[in-house]
Amino acid sequence: MDAVRLILASRRALAAGADAGEMMAEVWQAQALAQAIGSRVAVSGPPELRGEALGLTELAGRGCGVLDPPELDPGDLRAAQLTELDDARETLLCLGGLLGEVGIALVGMASAAADEATYWQCMEAIDAADESRDRVLEMLRKLAARAAMVPEDVQDSPSGV
């Protein structure tokens, strides 16, 4: 499935999360998806994005690692459904939005946390989501700089990742 469709599904699921358990599962799913997208860009994306993409993979993995993994059927893991990354710029724009929403959701969960362990888990996940989003923004900046250097007739040719 295309990365943008998976990101949009994650955004909808995050917005629809009813309780803390569902929200934590959706945050974990979003981080796992960011990790998968980072890996894909690192392997097959433009060379100038590879360093940031590897950083995104590492940071999103840390975001998953600080959270308890949800009990999901393998078919429900959105990151495992990633097969296409057609438009790197669109994917990164959508991913940046998702990571911002993840941070907002985590702030809400941290402030409502019933115990200190959940609070600190949320704080670590907020940090990972924020740093992941910073990597995404840096990749978008590099794509914009690359596009500014390429003549217009070359920009119009299809170039997926």
Buried (B, 14 or more C-beta within 10 A) or exposed (E): EBBBBBBBBBBEBBEEBEEBEBBBBBBBBBBBBBBBBBBBBBEEBBEEBBBBBBBBBBBBBBBBEBBEEBEBEEEEBBBBBBEBBEBBBBBBBBBBBBBBBBBEBBEEBBEEBEEEEBBEBBBBBBBBBBBBBBBBBBBBEBBEEEEEEEEEEEEEEEEEB
